[in-house]
């Protein structure tokens, strides 16, 4: 029996075949619209201070602190007002105050703002400039002024290469005078499913057909991961048809992902194309110590990295999140490829199986037995405050319904799980 590759080693093997894509500069307005999935290729540096000028932090009256007595209240003459987007017509003199709205520049000479609700005026009337000639007020607890550059100083590094472009970054960059961002190009990923039994979604499958759910699922995963799916749908179990489909996407994509055809069947077309050599290079057909999803393959097709997954929908789902998603992350320049993981305790059980099933090897005849790598059972789970439990229908490994109710993938040991056991959990809610 050929030794199986540990799951973590297969992730490393996938990541070794891809590298961050070239950087492009995009206007900030474009980055804001396309932000989910974009990753910075260079640091973002503030071009201007934020705020750009001293301004009022509240609606109130701007005045000179020298005109405020230490305890009692005082009446000052009101000499006009300043709204946001305006500038004061003149500087304040001794004994004067000016109405000032939140965000408005301070009149020259002012160094404190008293909130309107703490004055004799009480409140301003929306849509009408005040008519009061004087106001009575007392010393506030603070000056209620936002100073130039107190939030962001010019030259401050707002984000570094490898960070995601987020709404918060877009806002900070815009406020700080940044016009464009250097980001990694979004990866384009070909999605191809193999199998002569496949029928398009919506079509009647017939007595022996199967709806092609894999290519739709993978396209959605790629898009959510920040890539651009290039879906080619189902390809029959024919080597010439598969080669033509692969050739058709070369030059258009940065990564190829296929499902099906990598096991030990007589019509496993992906294995056939990979083992024939020729255009497919650097082929690595292996069994990964996991269930579901043991048969896996890696290669390059005309220098485009190729990740080949098994065809069972649940296995394809699991493998896409564990292997394809990190590859997409690496291509788009993410600092930490892959979904976030945590350790949680099982709150239900026992579940899983301690049996190591005797299955035929997916890639050729059996070889002399070697020590077996413990199989990781990847179980769809529900994550709760007190731990994790299998999603409904998850135990058994082939339920699509279980995936609907799952927000995590527990990496369970082959010996089974009992309540209280600590498990590593891949958090599906972290998918972008």
C-alpha positions in Angstrom: 0.0 0.0 0.0 1.5 3.3 -1.0 1.9 5.8 1.8 -0.5 8.7 1.9 0.7 12.3 2.0 -0.2 14.2 5.1 -2.8 16.9 4.5 -0.5 19.8 5.6 2.2 18.6 3.2 -0.2 18.7 0.3 -1.2 22.3 1.1 2.5 23.1 1.0 2.9 21.3 -2.3 0.0 23.3 -3.8 1.4 26.7 -2.6 4.9 25.8 -4.0 3.4 25.9 -7.5 2.0 29.4 -7.4 3.3 32.9 -6.7 1.8 36.4 -6.2 0.7 37.9 -9.5 2.1 41.2 -10.9 1.2 44.5 -9.3 -1.1 47.0 -11.0 -2.1 50.5 -9.9 -5.8 51.2 -9.7 -7.6 54.4 -8.9 -9.0 54.6 -5.4 -12.5 54.8 -6.8 -12.0 51.5 -8.6 -10.4 49.8 -5.6 -13.4 50.9 -3.5 -15.8 49.1 -5.9 -13.6 46.0 -6.4 -12.3 45.9 -2.8 -13.3 42.4 -1.7 -10.4 40.1 -2.6 -7.9 42.8 -3.6 -4.5 42.7 -1.8 -1.9 45.5 -1.6 1.3 45.0 -3.5 2.9 48.1 -1.9 2.5 50.1 1.3 -0.1 52.8 1.4 1.4 56.1 2.7 -0.7 59.2 3.7 -0.1 62.1 1.3 -1.8 64.7 3.5 -2.7 65.1 7.2 -6.1 64.2 8.6 -7.8 66.5 9.6 -6.4 68.9 7.0 -7.1 71.9 9.3 -8.2 72.6 12.9 -12.0 72.4 13.1 -14.9 72.2 15.4 -15.7 68.7 16.8 -19.3 69.8 17.8 -22.0 72.3 16.9 -21.5 75.3 19.1 -19.8 78.6 19.6 -16.1 79.2 18.9 -14.4 81.7 21.1 -11.1 82.7 22.8 -10.4 80.7 26.0 -9.1 84.0 27.5 -12.8 85.2 27.5 -13.9 82.3 29.7 -13.9 82.8 33.5 -12.6 79.9 35.6 -16.1 79.1 37.2 -19.1 81.4 36.5 -20.8 81.9 33.1 -20.2 84.8 30.8 -22.1 86.6 28.0 -20.3 87.2 24.7 -21.3 89.1 21.6 -22.2 86.8 18.6 -20.5 87.9 15.4 -21.8 85.5 12.7 -21.2 81.8 12.0 -19.2 79.3 10.0 -20.7 76.1 8.4 -18.7 73.1 7.2 -17.1 73.9 3.9 -16.9 77.6 4.7 -14.2 79.8 6.2 -14.7 82.6 8.8 -15.1 86.2 7.4 -12.9 87.6 10.1 -10.9 86.9 13.3 -12.5 87.0 16.7 -11.8 89.9 19.0 -12.0 90.0 22.8 -15.5 89.3 24.1 -16.7 87.8 20.8 -18.1 84.4 19.8 -19.1 82.8 16.5 -21.6 80.1 15.7 -19.6 77.1 14.3 -20.9 73.8 13.0 -19.2 70.4 13.2 -16.3 70.1 10.8 -16.1 73.9 10.1 -12.7 75.6 10.3 -12.2 77.7 13.4 -12.3 81.5 13.1 -8.8 82.9 13.5 -8.2 83.6 17.2 -10.6 80.9 18.5 -9.1 78.1 20.6 -12.2 76.5 22.2 -15.7 75.5 21.2 -18.6 75.4 23.6 -21.4 72.9 22.6 -24.7 74.7 21.8 -26.6 72.5 24.2 -24.5 73.9 27.0 -25.3 77.6 26.2 -28.3 79.9 26.6 -29.2 79.2 23.0 -29.9 75.5 23.7 -29.9 74.4 20.1 -29.6 75.6 16.5 -32.6 75.5 14.2 -31.9 73.4 11.1 -32.0 75.4 7.8 -31.9 78.8 9.5 -29.0 80.9 10.5 -29.1 82.1 14.1 -30.4 85.6 14.9 -29.0 85.9 18.5 -26.7 88.8 19.2 -25.3 87.4 22.4 -24.9 84.1 24.1 -24.3 83.1 27.7 -22.0 80.1 28.3 -19.5 78.6 30.8 -16.1 76.9 30.5 -16.4 73.5 28.8 -14.6 70.4 30.0 -12.5 70.2 26.9 -11.8 72.4 23.9 -13.9 70.3 21.4 -11.5 71.0 18.6 -9.9 68.4 16.2 -6.4 69.5 15.5 -4.7 69.3 12.1 -3.0 65.9 11.6 -4.2 64.5 15.0 -5.7 61.5 13.3 -3.2 60.9 10.5 0.1 62.6 9.9 1.4 63.1 6.4 3.8 60.2 5.7 2.1 57.7 8.0 2.0 54.2 6.7 -1.7 53.3 6.6 -1.3 49.7 5.4 1.5 47.4 4.2 2.0 45.1 1.3 0.0 41.9 1.8 -2.9 43.6 3.6 -6.4 43.3 2.2 -8.0 46.3 0.7 -10.8 47.0 3.1 -13.6 49.7 3.4 -11.7 51.2 6.3 -8.5 51.4 4.3 -10.3 53.0 1.3 -11.8 55.6 3.6 -8.5 56.4 5.4 -6.6 56.5 2.1 -9.1 58.9 0.5 -9.1 61.2 3.5 -5.3 61.2 3.5 -5.0 62.3 -0.2 -4.1 58.9 -1.7 -5.2 58.7 -5.3 -4.5 55.1 -6.3 -3.3 51.8 -4.8 -0.8 49.2 -6.0 -2.6 45.9 -5.8 -1.9 42.4 -7.1 -3.9 41.5 -10.2 -7.0 39.5 -9.3 -6.3 35.8 -10.4 -8.3 34.2 -13.1 -9.1 30.6 -12.4 -10.4 28.1 -14.9 -13.0 25.7 -13.5 -13.6 22.5 -15.4 -15.5 19.4 -14.3 -14.9 16.0 -16.0 -17.3 13.1 -16.5 -19.4 11.8 -19.5 -22.3 11.5 -17.1 -22.4 15.3 -16.4 -25.4 17.4 -17.5 -25.8 21.2 -17.3 -27.7 22.6 -14.3 -31.4 22.8 -15.2 -31.3 20.0 -17.7 -33.0 16.7 -17.1 -30.2 14.3 -16.1 -31.8 11.2 -17.6 -31.6 7.7 -16.2 -27.7 7.7 -15.8 -26.8 11.4 -15.8 -25.6 13.6 -13.0 -26.1 17.4 -12.8 -22.8 19.3 -13.0 -22.9 20.9 -9.6 -19.1 20.9 -9.1 -18.2 23.6 -11.6 -20.9 25.9 -10.3 -19.7 25.3 -6.7 -16.1 25.9 -7.5 -16.9 29.0 -9.5 -18.6 30.4 -6.4 -15.7 29.4 -4.1 -13.2 31.1 -6.4 -15.2 34.3 -6.6 -15.7 34.4 -2.9 -12.0 33.8 -2.4 -11.2 36.9 -4.5 -10.5 35.3 -7.8 -12.3 35.6 -11.2 -13.8 32.2 -12.2 -13.6 31.2 -15.8 -16.1 28.3 -15.9 -15.9 25.8 -18.7 -18.4 23.3 -17.3 -18.4 19.6 -17.9 -16.0 17.8 -20.2 -16.6 14.1 -21.2 -14.2 11.3 -20.2 -12.2 11.7 -23.3 -8.5 12.7 -23.3 -8.8 14.7 -26.5 -11.8 16.7 -25.2 -10.0 17.4 -21.9 -6.8 18.5 -23.7 -8.9 20.8 -25.9 -10.6 22.3 -22.9 -7.3 22.9 -21.2 -5.8 24.5 -24.3 -8.8 26.7 -24.6 -8.1 28.5 -21.3 -4.3 28.8 -21.6 -3.4 32.4 -22.0 -6.6 33.5 -20.2 -6.1 32.1 -16.7 -3.5 31.9 -13.9 -4.7 28.6 -12.4 -6.6 25.6 -13.6 -8.9 23.6 -11.3 -10.6 20.4 -12.4 -12.8 17.9 -10.6 -13.1 14.2 -11.3 -10.9 11.7 -13.1 -8.1 11.4 -10.6 -8.9 8.0 -9.0 -8.4 4.5 -10.1 -11.2 4.0 -12.6 -10.8 2.8 -16.1 -12.2 6.1 -17.5 -10.4 8.5 -15.2 -9.4 11.0 -17.9 -7.4 13.4 -15.8 -5.1 10.6 -14.6 -4.8 9.4 -18.2 -3.7 12.9 -19.5 -1.3 13.4 -16.6 0.4 10.1 -16.9 0.8 10.4 -20.7 3.2 13.3 -20.3 3.6 15.6 -23.2 1.9 19.0 -22.6 1.2 18.1 -18.9 4.4 18.6 -17.0 5.6 18.2 -13.4 2.7 15.8 -12.6 2.2 14.8 -9.0 -0.6 12.2 -8.6 -0.9 11.3 -4.9 -3.3 10.1 -2.2 -3.7 12.6 0.7 -4.4 11.2 4.1 -7.9 12.6 4.3 -11.5 11.6 4.0 -13.3 12.6 1.9 -10.9 13.7 -0.9 -8.0 11.3 -0.9 -7.2 11.2 -4.6 -5.5 14.4 -5.6 -3.2 15.6 -8.4 -1.0 18.6 -9.2 0.6 19.5 -12.5 1.2 22.3 -15.0 -0.5 22.6 -18.4 1.5 24.7 -20.8 3.1 26.3 -17.7 -0.3 27.1 -16.1 -0.5 25.5 -12.6 -3.2 22.8 -12.4 -4.9 21.5 -9.3 -7.0 18.4 -9.9 -9.6 17.5 -7.3 -11.8 14.4 -6.9 -15.2 14.4 -8.5 -17.5 13.6 -5.5 -19.2 16.9 -4.7 -18.5 16.8 -1.0 -14.8 15.8 -1.6 -14.5 18.6 -4.2 -16.0 21.1 -1.7 -13.6 20.1 1.1 -10.5 20.0 -1.2 -11.4 23.3 -2.8 -11.4 25.0 0.6 -8.3 23.3 1.8 -6.1 23.4 -1.4 -7.6 25.7 -4.0 -8.5 28.6 -1.8 -4.9 28.9 -0.4 -3.6 28.8 -4.0 -6.0 31.7 -5.0 -4.8 33.6 -1.9 -1.2 33.1 -2.8 -1.8 34.3 -6.4 -3.6 37.5 -5.1 -0.7 38.2 -2.7 -2.3 37.4 0.6 0.1 37.3 3.5 -1.5 34.2 5.1 -3.1 32.0 2.5 -6.1 29.9 3.4 -9.1 30.3 5.7 -8.6 31.0 9.4 -8.3 28.1 11.8 -9.0 27.7 15.5 -9.1 24.9 18.1 -12.5 24.0 19.6 -13.9 21.2 21.7 -16.4 18.7 20.4 -19.7 19.1 22.2 -21.4 16.0 20.8 -20.3 12.5 20.0 -19.0 10.0 19.6 -18.7 10.7 15.9 -16.3 9.7 13.2 -14.9 6.2 12.8 -11.8 4.4 14.1 -11.7 2.1 11.1 -9.1 2.5 8.3 -11.0 1.3 5.3 -9.2 -0.9 2.8 -9.6 1.0 -0.5 -7.8 0.5 -3.8 -5.0 2.9 -4.4 -6.1 5.6 -6.9 -2.9 5.6 -8.9 -1.8 2.2 -10.1 -1.2 -1.3 -8.6 -0.4 -1.8 -4.9 3.2 -1.7 -3.8 4.7 -3.4 -0.7 3.0 -2.1 2.5 4.6 0.8 4.4 3.4 2.3 7.7 0.1 4.1 7.0 -0.3 7.8 7.6 -3.2 8.4 9.9 -6.2 9.6 7.9 -7.8 13.0 8.8 -11.6 13.0 8.7 -12.8 16.3 7.4 -16.3 16.8 8.9 -18.7 19.7 8.3 -19.5 21.1 11.6 -21.6 23.8 13.3 -19.6 26.2 15.4 -21.2 27.3 18.7 -20.0 29.2 21.7 -19.3 26.1 23.6 -17.6 24.1 20.8 -18.5 22.2 17.6 -20.9 19.4 16.6 -21.3 17.7 13.2 -23.7 19.4 10.9 -26.9 17.4 10.2 -26.0 14.5 7.9 -22.2 15.2 8.1 -21.1 11.9 9.5 -20.6 9.6 6.5 -18.9 12.1 4.3 -21.2 12.4 1.2 -24.0 14.7 2.2 -24.4 17.9 0.3 -27.2 18.9 2.7 -24.6 18.8 5.5 -22.6 21.5 3.7 -25.6 23.8 3.8 -25.6 23.7 7.6 -21.9 23.9 8.1 -19.8 26.9 9.1 -16.6 25.0 9.7 -14.6 21.9 8.7 -13.3 19.9 11.6 -10.1 18.0 11.0 -10.9 15.0 13.1 -8.5 12.1 13.9 -9.2 8.7 12.3 -9.9 7.2 15.7 -13.1 9.1 16.1 -14.2 12.0 18.3 -15.7 12.0 21.7 -17.3 14.9 23.7 -14.5 17.2 25.1 -11.9 16.2 22.4 -10.1 19.3 21.0 -10.2 19.7 17.3 -8.6 21.9 14.7 -11.4 23.7 12.8 -11.2 25.5 9.5 -13.7 28.4 9.7 -15.8 28.6 6.6 -17.3 31.9 7.8 -13.9 33.4 7.1 -14.3 32.7 3.4 -14.3 36.0 1.6 
